[in-house]
Amino acid sequence: MYILLALIGACALGIGAHFLIGGRELRGVVVTPAIATAVAGAVYAALQWAGVGQDSIWLWLASILGGVAVAAVATVAIVVLRRRSDADKRAALGI
């Protein structure tokens, strides 16, 4: 049940990251929070299987902040790729 706290925390911080990272018009609203939540769940589960206890601060920091960090990097990559793709299409069309 504690994993829900990690998932909710990562999702909430992912929403904040969505609004802090530019290029919101180039991606979906739920992309950043979804990536943050998925990564947080995977990291939390992996650390639990590795034997890290629920009372360890490293479990919480790695799952929540790690998920948000990965989501932020992925979101920036998505925006950069989308801008490059749009520029290539404009150049091909002569716009």
N, C-alpha and C positions, 0 to 999 in steps of 0.2 A: 504493500500500500504506500510505502514511502516513495516509491518511484513516481507516483502521481505528483508529489511535491516538486520533484526535479523537472518533470514534464511541464507542469504549470509555470514554474519559474523560468524555464528556458523559453517557453512560448511567449510569456509576457515580455521578457527581455528581447526576444526576436521581433515582437511588434514594435518595440522602441527602436531597435536597429533598423527596421524597415523605414521608419520615418526619418532617421538620421542619415541614411545613405541616399545620395542623390539618384536621379534617374527613375523615380517611381513610376513614371508614365511608360517605361520600357519593360516592366515586369508585373507580375500579378501581385495582388495584395497579400496573399498567404504564402508566397514563396519563402521569404526569409523566416517567418515563424515556423513554417512546416519543416524546413531544413533543421532549424535549431532544436525543435522538439524531437525529430527523428534521431539526430545525432546524440542528444542528451539521453534518450532512451537506450540507445546502443551502448554508449559509454557507461551508463549506470549499470546496465546488465553485465557488461564485460568485467567491470570492476567488482561487482558482487560475486561473479563466478571465480574471479581471481582471489577472493578471500578478503577483500576490503570490507570492513564493517560499516554499518549504517551510521555509526557514531563518529566516523572519520570525516574530518573536514575536507580531505582530499577527494573523497567520493563526490561530495556536493560541488566543490569548486570545479573539478574536472568535468563532471556531467553538465552542469548548468553553464558555466563560463566557457568551457570547451565547445559546447554545442552552439552557443551564440557566436563565438569566434569563427568557427567553421562556417556558420551560416553567413556571417558578414563577408568573409572571403569569397564564398560561393556567389553571393549576391553581387559583389563588385565585379567578379568575373563574368556573370551573366550580363550585367549592364555594359561592360566593355565589349563583349562579343556582339551584343545586340547593336551597339552603336557602329561597330566596324561592319557588321552585316548590312545595316541600313545605308552606310556610306558607300559600300560596294554596289548595292542595288541602285542607288542614285547615280553613281558614276556610270553604270552600265546603261541606264536609261537616258543619260545625258541631262539630268536635272541639275 
